[in-house]
Amino acid sequence: MAEILDALQVKHTDGNAGVSFKLPKSICSKYFDGMDSKQMAAVVEQALAAWFDGKEAAVV
């Protein structure tokens, strides 16, 4: 998880447009191969929830 957060290039936008970020291709292919953006967002949300709840790993 720390590797992913360190590799993120985060871009904040105004209003409710959200936040976009870039991941290196190596991380995308390792963890998100074959997923669309909604699926990736769901995995990231589950992983972050697990991380902030103090769990070792998310079951995604």
PyMOL commands that set and color helices and strands:
alter all, ss='L'
color gray80, all
select helices_A, chain A and resi 2-7+15-17+25-31+37-52
alter helices_A, ss='H'
color red, helices_A
select strands_A, chain A and resi 9-12+19-22
alter strands_A, ss='S'
color yellow, strands_A
deselect
rebuild
show_as cartoon
